[in-house]
């Protein structure tokens, strides 16, 4: 059994749903959207316990998102089974690299198949290691998001400019499939998470009248 991750601030009373301090809980902004694609989160063992993890934001918003525990030597049987389904069109999401250039593809919808994006959920360094060592996924094509802006994720520092956090990567992949509503929903939910987390760290008041919150409320009423 994995040992829970113990972070700085672990004594703070947290919401069981979003893992943020109860004062800045974002659960009221959750909504379920049926996107044009699904996500499989291949999660490093530490990530599930971290309140700064953004993979759970995808689970909160995008229907059909599944989480699988990563292992180098013992791949998830559930993941391998899911990837064998003939109805899906799976891709690993990762930046382009010379050693696997022949696996890089651009997204093209395939009739009768649902796109599934496998997102490596860990720190940027962990994700690189997961990609290199997951040899059981070497047969899958690799696709990278079209990064047009710098990351808004301020809770961890990226080692290289232009790198996005897990939720931002997923939002960009939704945009790539032409799913503007999915992009707006996940991006706005991430913005709310980012704002609330920063407010808790800096002991600031929560701003209620933001564009992101207004958009989410509009979608909640529409659904």
N, C-alpha and C positions, 0 to 999 in steps of 0.2 A: 504494500500500500504506500502511495506517495506521501511524503511529508508535506504538509501545507507550507506554502511560501510565507515567510515572516518578513514583512517589509517595515521600513521606517513609518511610524504612525499606525502600527498594528493595534494599538490600544484604543484607537478612535472607534466610536460606536458607528458601525457601518450598516447600510441597507443590505439585506440578504439578497435582494434582486440585482441591483446594479453595482454593488460593492463600494459605492461612494459613501462618504460620511452622510449620515441621515439628513443633516442640514441641507445638503446639496443634492439630494436624491433626484434622479432623472427618470424614474419609472413611469411617471405620468405622461412622458413624451414617447413612450414605446408605441409602435404600431406595426402591423404585419402587412407586408406588401408582396404580392406575387410578381416577381421580377421575370424578365425574359431569360434569365440565367440563374443557375444555382451555384453555391459555393461549398467546397469541402475545405475545412480548416484543418491542416495538418499541424498540430500544436505541440510545441516543445513542452516538456513535462512541467517546467516552472510557470508557464504563462497563465494557466488556468486559475492560479491563485493570486495573480497580480491585479490590483485595482486599476493600474495603468494600462492593462491589456485592452486593445480595441477590437479584437476579434469577436468578443461577445456583442459588440454593437451590431455587427452583421447578423448574428443570431437573433438579436432583438427585432430587427427590421425586415430581413429578407427571408421569406418563406422557403422552407426546404434546405436551409443551411445546416450542414452536419459537421460535427467536430470529431476528429480522430487523433489519438495519441501517437506522436512520432516515436519511432525506434529505428536505430540503424540496422540492428540484426534481427529484430522480430517485428516485421511489418504488420500493421493492423489487418486482421483477417476481414473485418467489416469493410475497411477501405478497399481492399483488393476485390472483394465481392461486389461492392458498389461500382467500381470501375469497369467491371466485366459486363455491365448491363448494356445491351445493344441499343438502347434508346437514348444514350447520352453521347456527347461529343466533348471529351475531357482535355484540358490543357493545364500545364503547370505555369503559374505566373511567376516570372523571374526576369531580371534585366538581361539583356543580350550579352553574350560572351563568346570569345573566339573558339574555345574548346568544344562548344556545343552549337556552333553556328548552323550546322546542318539540321538542327532540331527546331530552330526559330521559325515561327510562322506568323502570318497576319490573320486576323479573324475574318472568316467567311461563314455565314449561316449555312447549315446543312439541313436540308428538308427532312422533317421527321425526327430530328435529333435535338435534344436539349443541351445547350452549352453548359458545361460544368467547369468552373475555374478552381483549381487547387491552389490555395494560398498558404504559404509556409509562415506559420504564426509563431514568431519568437523575436528576439532582438535582431537587428540587422546582421550582426555577426553570426548569431545562431542560425538564422535563415540561410546564410551562405553555406554553412557547414551541413545543414539539413539537405540542401540541394545537392551538394557534392556526394554525400554519403547515402542518399536514398537510391541505390542502384536498381531497386525493384520498380522504379518509376522512369528508368532511362528510356523506355519505349514510347513515352508520351511526348507530344510536341510541347514546345516552350513558347510562351507568348509574354510580351511585356506591355505594361500600360503606357499610354501616350502621356507623358508627364509634361504639362503645360504651365505649371506653377510650382512654387516652393511649398514644402509641407507646412501645414498649420499646426502640426503636433508639437507641442512645446514641453511635454512631460518627460521626453527622453531626447537626447541629442544624437542626430544621425551622424555617422562617421564621414559620410560623403554627401555633398550638396545634391539635392534633387531626389533623395531617397524618401519614400512615403511610408507612413505607418500602415498597418494591416487594413484598417477601415478605409483609408484613403485609396489604397490599391483597389479594393473591391468596388468602391464608387467609380473609379476610373474605368474599370472593366465593364461596369454597367453602361457607362457612357459609350464605350467602344461598341457595345451591342446595339446602340441606338435607343437605350432605355433611359430617357431623360428624367422621367418621374422617379425611377429607382435611384438615379444619381442624385437628384435633388433631396430625396428623403434621407438616404444614408449620409450624404454630406451635411445636411442640416442637423441630423441626430448627432453626428460626430462633433459638429460645432457646439451644440448644447453640452455635450459631455466635456469638451475641452474647456468651455467657459466655466462650467460648474466646478470642475476639478481645480482650475486655477483659482477660483474664488475661495475654495476650501483651503488651499495652500497659503494664500495670502490674507486670509481672514477678511475677505471683502464681501460686500452685499451682492446678492444675485441680481442680475439685470433681467427683468421679465419681458420687456418689449423689444426683443431682437427679431430680425428678419427670419432667422432660422426657426425660432419658436412659432412665429406666425405661420410659416409654411407648414410645419408639422401639424399644427392645430387645424389648418385648412384641409390637409389630407385626412386627418382623423375624422373630421366631420363628413368628408366625401365618402369614406369607406363605411 
